[in-house]
Amino acid sequence: MSLRKHFEPKLLTTWREGYTLDHLRRDAVAGLTVAIVALPLAMALAIASGAAPEKGLHTAIIAGFLISAFGGSRVQIGGPTGAFIPVVFAIIERHGYDGLVLATLMAGVMLLLAGWARLGLLMRYMPQPVITGFTAGIGVIIFSSQLRDLFGLQMSQVPAEFLPKMQALWQAAPSFNWAALILALACIAAIVGLRRYAPKWPGFLIAVVGGTLAAVLFNLPVETIGSRFGDLPSALPVFSLPQFDLDRMRVLLPAAFTIAFLAGIESLLSAVVADGMTGQRHRSNAELVAQGVANTASALFGGLPATGAIARTATNVRAGGRTPIAGMLHAVFVLVFMLLLAPIMRYVPLAALAAVLVLVAWGMSEIERFKHLLQAPIGDRLLLLLTFGLTVMVDLTVAIQTGLVVASFLFMHRMARTVEIEDHTLADEIEQGGEDTDMRGRLPAGVEAFRIVGPMFFGATSRIEDALRAFRDTGYPKVFILRTRLMPLIDVSGVNTLEVFMAQLRKAGTLLILSGLQIQPQKVLKRMGLHEREGELAYARDFEHALELAAAHVERGRAD
């Protein structure tokens, strides 16, 4: 595949295909629609992450523009997302905001390297129980992080860990504010009602504006953006390099990996969803490169981690966006809103933004999918609950790493159980893989044959060794035929098992014939030095050829 097909941004593809005024009109409408959705969401996500609200706006502007400009999807909308909330909050609490900036910069470099290494397709090989487990866990964390503002609790600081957070919230219960709760519930009801009866209306923005007007007109005693953070700056931040310290970078490496992993996974999932809605096909590697550029730039301007946002991308498609220009215009519109509305945003009640994030948390929890996966095999259920529990109770980084390791072992266990070793007394008379499996009565005297069904990899070598070890008790034949037409691959552990078995056959003076090797096993065996050797190892095209070689070897033995 050419470099263009791997890395060319969809923006260049769009220009080459021809961009008209009609395209611009539709993209402008879509960009404005998404900007209206993104404006309150970006501030809410930043506050929930433990950052100032303007950081979310800066990220939506800078990263959102670059993800669309350099991305491999025509309709991807980038910016801060809910998936980053627990990660960002924990990093800020432990390492400060400058630690977050450095970790985001490191994550951007990781994503650039992943894209250039063409790992886009590999990052999509994520087990569904792991994805659902950690996204549901993130939903719980987001919800728990909003209880403070939802109930209007007076707290100087909220712990990052789940149990200490619950304890701190309980201790702050006496400061419960009825006005904040009623305002938040009214905003939630408004958003849910608009989704049901007027789905094209920007529910988030209407609820936040309505909540702000109610708080101002009725002089409600609720905390606002201004009371907690002061006035929002009405300008973009300046370029600034973080301090590079090797020891600190080493400490931040796991956090940076988690940011890069989440950004890569969520952006590619969002791109896949967009492909299904538009009928287009994204470029995974170009998308990873764009995520790397965007996160690097966001960090250099003091922003938050960013990725493709599924909900905002879907909004873009439904609003008529069909080219990257829509995403770029969305960023421009957010910038215009920030410059014009910064003085007014100080009056936005935090309870209204908490209402927005409560619904974001509900959407991320994917309760129906979670319940559906609880009907899966026991291994998948345990993986789902393990990832979910670790995300909530321990740490998202630990949850993802543990989930992937357990999923790998679970996969290897299942693959190993599919591997079968059959001798000629067990073979039936059906055709499988284009080869007649009936061996009864066709083996010359002094010849034994086994068939391997499935991959000969390290997870299955013990079963293969057990089956082949039986010859120690029964004695070795003159010729041993190992039928491999149904063995799709072999790894180094499988080769080692084969070499050990060959050594045993060599001592007994037995010829090993491998028949029907597929391309991958054939290349691996020859690369590992298992070439044909007279009286020790021979390769046969198929089983018929193997029988001919075996018969000739037996005849030579009799003649000698």
Residue pairs with C-beta under 8 A, 6 or more apart in sequence:
5 283
6 118
6 283
6 285
6 286
7 115
7 283
7 285
7 286
7 289
8 283
8 286
9 69
9 70
9 71
9 72
9 286
9 290
9 324
10 71
10 72
10 73
10 74
10 282
10 283
10 286
10 323
10 324
11 68
11 69
11 70
11 71
11 323
11 324
11 325
13 74
14 74
14 323
14 324
14 325
19 323
19 325
23 322
23 323
23 325
24 325
26 320
26 321
26 322
26 326
27 320
27 321
27 322
27 323
27 325
27 326
27 329
28 326
28 329
29 319
29 320
30 316
30 317
30 319
30 320
30 321
30 326
30 329
30 330
31 316
31 321
31 325
31 326
31 327
31 328
31 329
31 330
31 332
31 333
32 329
32 330
32 333
33 202
33 315
33 316
33 319
34 77
34 312
34 315
34 316
34 319
34 321
34 326
34 327
34 330
35 329
35 330
35 331
35 333
35 334
35 337
36 202
36 205
36 333
37 202
37 204
37 205
37 311
37 312
37 315
38 60
38 64
38 77
38 79
38 312
38 330
38 334
39 57
39 60
39 205
39 334
39 337
39 338
40 204
40 205
40 208
40 348
40 352
40 353
40 356
41 56
41 204
41 312
41 356
41 360
42 53
42 56
42 57
42 59
42 60
42 79
42 80
42 334
43 53
43 54
43 56
43 57
43 225
43 345
43 348
43 353
44 53
44 56
44 353
44 354
44 356
44 357
44 360
45 56
45 80
45 81
45 82
45 84
45 85
45 304
45 357
45 360
46 52
46 53
46 54
46 55
46 56
46 57
46 59
46 80
46 304
47 53
47 56
47 225
47 229
47 350
47 353
48 82
48 85
48 89
48 142
48 145
48 146
48 357
49 56
49 80
49 84
49 85
49 88
49 89
49 92
49 304
50 88
50 89
50 92
50 93
51 88
51 92
51 97
51 100
51 304
52 229
53 225
53 229
53 232
53 345
54 232
54 233
54 338
55 302
55 303
55 304
56 79
56 80
56 304
57 232
57 334
57 338
58 236
58 237
58 298
58 301
58 302
58 303
58 304
59 79
59 80
59 298
59 303
59 304
59 305
59 306
60 79
60 80
60 306
60 331
60 334
61 236
61 331
61 334
61 335
61 338
62 236
62 294
62 297
62 298
62 301
62 303
62 331
63 78
63 79
63 80
63 294
63 295
63 297
63 298
63 303
63 306
64 77
64 78
64 79
64 294
64 306
64 327
64 330
64 331
64 334
65 327
65 328
65 331
65 332
66 78
66 290
66 293
66 294
66 297
67 76
67 77
67 78
67 79
67 267
67 290
67 291
67 294
67 306
67 308
67 327
68 76
68 77
68 78
68 324
68 325
68 326
68 327
68 328
68 330
68 331
69 290
69 324
69 328
70 286
70 289
70 290
70 293
70 294
71 78
71 282
71 286
71 287
71 290
71 291
71 308
71 324
71 327
72 120
72 271
72 282
72 283
72 284
72 285
72 286
72 287
72 289
72 290
73 270
73 271
73 274
73 275
73 280
73 282
73 283
73 287
73 308
73 313
73 324
74 274
74 278
74 280
74 282
74 322
74 323
74 324
75 274
75 277
75 278
75 280
75 313
75 316
75 317
75 321
75 322
75 323
75 324
75 326
75 327
76 267
76 270
76 271
76 274
76 282
76 287
76 308
76 313
76 324
76 327
77 308
77 309
77 312
77 313
77 315
77 316
77 326
77 327
77 330
78 267
78 290
78 291
78 294
78 306
78 307
78 308
78 309
78 327
79 306
79 309
79 312
80 304
80 305
80 306
81 266
81 306
81 307
81 309
82 138
82 139
82 142
82 357
82 360
82 361
82 364
83 135
83 138
83 262
83 266
83 307
83 364
84 259
84 262
84 304
84 305
84 307
85 138
85 141
85 142
85 145
86 138
86 141
86 142
86 145
86 160
86 391
86 396
87 255
87 258
87 259
87 262
87 305
87 396
87 397
88 100
88 304
88 305
89 145
89 160
90 160
90 255
90 395
90 396
91 99
91 100
91 103
91 252
91 255
92 99
92 100
93 159
93 160
94 160
95 103
95 248
95 251
95 252
95 255
98 242
98 243
99 248
99 252
100 304
100 305
101 242
101 299
101 302
102 242
102 243
102 244
102 248
102 249
102 252
102 299
103 252
103 255
103 256
103 259
104 256
104 259
104 295
104 298
104 299
104 303
104 304
104 305
105 242
105 295
105 296
105 299
105 300
106 249
106 252
106 253
106 256
106 260
107 256
107 257
107 259
107 260
107 263
107 295
107 305
108 260
108 291
108 292
108 293
108 294
108 295
108 296
108 297
108 298
108 299
109 292
109 296
110 256
110 257
110 260
110 292
111 260
111 263
111 264
111 288
111 289
111 291
111 292
111 295
112 288
112 289
112 292
112 293
112 296
113 292
114 120
114 123
114 260
114 264
114 288
114 292
115 285
115 286
115 287
115 288
115 289
115 290
115 291
115 292
116 285
116 289
118 285
119 285
119 288
120 268
120 283
120 284
120 285
120 286
120 287
120 288
121 284
123 261
123 264
123 265
123 268
123 284
123 288
124 265
124 268
124 269
124 272
124 284
126 265
127 380
127 383
127 403
127 404
127 407
127 411
128 373
128 380
129 373
129 376
129 380
129 381
129 383
129 384
129 387
129 403
129 407
130 383
130 384
130 387
130 400
130 403
130 404
130 407
131 265
131 269
132 366
132 369
132 370
132 373
132 384
132 388
133 383
133 384
133 385
133 386
133 387
133 388
133 391
133 399
133 403
134 387
134 388
134 391
134 396
134 399
134 400
134 403
135 364
135 365
135 366
136 364
136 365
136 366
136 367
136 370
136 388
136 391
137 387
137 388
137 389
137 390
137 391
137 392
137 396
137 399
138 361
138 364
138 391
138 396
139 361
139 362
139 363
139 364
139 365
139 366
140 162
140 361
140 365
140 391
140 392
141 162
141 391
141 392
142 357
142 360
142 361
142 364
143 357
143 358
143 361
143 362
144 162
144 165
144 166
144 169
145 158
145 165
145 357
146 354
146 357
146 358
146 361
147 153
147 169
148 155
148 158
148 169
148 172
148 354
149 180
149 184
149 223
149 350
149 351
149 353
149 354
150 180
150 181
150 184
150 351
150 354
150 355
150 358
151 173
151 176
151 177
151 180
151 181
152 175
152 176
152 177
152 178
152 179
152 180
152 181
152 222
152 223
152 351
153 169
153 172
153 173
153 175
153 176
153 177
154 172
154 175
155 168
155 169
155 172
155 175
157 168
158 165
158 168
158 169
159 165
159 168
162 392
162 393
163 393
177 221
177 222
179 220
179 221
179 222
180 222
180 223
180 349
180 350
180 351
181 351
183 211
183 214
183 215
183 220
183 222
183 349
183 351
183 352
183 355
184 351
184 352
184 354
184 355
184 358
185 355
186 210
186 211
186 214
187 207
187 208
187 210
187 211
187 351
187 352
187 355
187 356
188 207
188 355
188 358
188 359
190 203
190 206
190 207
190 210
191 203
191 204
191 206
191 207
191 355
191 356
191 359
192 203
192 359
194 201
194 203
194 206
194 207
195 203
204 356
207 352
207 355
207 356
208 348
208 352
208 353
208 356
211 348
211 349
211 351
211 352
211 355
212 347
212 348
212 349
212 352
214 220
215 222
215 224
215 347
215 349
215 352
216 347
220 349
222 349
222 350
222 351
223 349
223 350
223 351
224 346
224 347
224 348
224 349
224 350
225 232
225 345
225 346
225 347
225 348
225 350
225 353
226 346
226 347
228 350
230 346
231 342
231 343
231 346
232 338
232 342
232 343
232 345
232 346
233 342
234 338
234 339
234 342
234 343
235 339
236 301
236 335
237 301
237 302
237 303
238 301
239 300
239 301
240 300
240 301
240 302
241 300
242 299
254 397
255 397
257 397
258 396
258 397
258 400
259 295
259 305
260 295
261 400
262 305
262 307
262 396
263 291
263 295
263 305
263 306
263 307
264 288
264 291
264 307
266 307
266 308
266 309
266 310
267 287
267 288
267 291
267 307
267 308
268 282
268 284
268 287
268 288
268 308
269 308
269 310
270 307
270 308
270 309
270 310
270 313
271 282
271 284
271 287
271 308
272 282
273 310
273 313
273 314
274 280
274 282
274 313
274 314
274 317
275 281
275 282
277 314
277 317
277 318
278 317
278 322
287 308
291 306
291 307
291 308
294 306
295 305
295 306
297 303
298 304
298 305
298 306
311 363
312 330
316 326
316 327
316 330
319 326
321 327
370 384
370 388
373 380
373 381
373 384
374 381
374 384
376 384
379 410
379 413
379 414
380 410
382 406
383 403
383 406
383 407
383 410
386 402
386 403
386 406
387 399
387 400
387 402
387 403
388 399
390 398
390 399
390 402
390 403
391 399
412 457
412 458
412 459
413 459
415 454
415 455
415 457
415 459
415 460
416 457
416 459
416 460
416 462
416 463
418 453
418 454
419 452
419 453
419 454
419 455
419 456
419 460
419 463
419 464
420 451
420 452
420 453
420 454
421 450
421 451
421 452
421 453
421 463
421 464
421 467
421 468
422 450
422 451
422 453
423 448
423 449
423 450
423 451
424 439
424 440
424 443
424 448
424 449
424 450
425 440
427 437
427 438
427 439
427 440
427 451
428 437
428 438
429 436
429 437
429 438
430 437
431 437
432 486
433 485
433 486
434 485
435 483
435 485
435 486
435 516
435 542
435 543
436 543
437 451
439 449
439 543
442 547
443 449
443 481
443 547
443 550
444 479
444 547
444 550
444 551
444 554
445 554
446 477
446 478
446 479
446 554
446 557
447 477
447 478
447 479
447 480
447 481
447 547
447 550
447 551
447 554
448 471
448 477
448 479
448 480
448 481
449 480
449 481
449 482
449 483
449 543
449 546
450 467
450 468
450 480
450 481
450 482
450 483
451 482
451 483
451 484
451 486
452 464
452 482
452 483
452 484
452 486
452 487
453 486
453 487
454 460
454 486
454 487
454 488
455 487
455 488
455 489
455 490
455 491
455 494
456 464
456 487
456 489
456 490
456 491
456 494
456 497
456 498
456 521
457 489
457 490
457 491
457 493
457 494
458 491
458 492
458 493
458 494
460 494
461 493
461 494
461 496
461 497
464 494
464 497
465 497
465 500
465 501
468 501
471 477
471 480
471 504
472 504
476 504
476 505
476 508
476 509
476 510
477 510
478 509
478 510
478 511
478 553
478 554
478 557
479 510
479 511
479 513
479 549
479 550
479 553
479 554
480 505
480 510
480 511
480 512
480 513
481 513
481 515
481 540
481 543
481 546
481 547
481 550
482 512
482 513
482 514
482 515
483 515
483 516
483 543
483 546
484 514
484 515
484 516
484 517
484 518
484 521
485 515
485 516
485 517
485 518
485 542
485 543
487 517
487 518
487 521
488 518
488 520
488 521
489 518
489 520
489 521
489 524
490 498
490 520
490 521
490 524
490 525
491 524
492 528
495 524
495 525
495 528
495 530
498 525
498 530
499 530
501 512
502 512
502 530
502 536
502 537
505 511
505 512
505 536
506 536
509 535
511 535
511 536
511 537
511 538
511 550
511 553
512 536
512 537
512 538
513 537
513 538
513 539
513 540
513 546
513 549
513 550
514 525
514 537
514 538
514 539
514 540
515 539
515 540
515 541
515 542
515 543
515 545
515 546
516 540
516 541
516 542
516 543
517 525
517 539
522 539
530 537
531 537
532 538
532 539
535 553
538 549
540 546
540 548
540 549
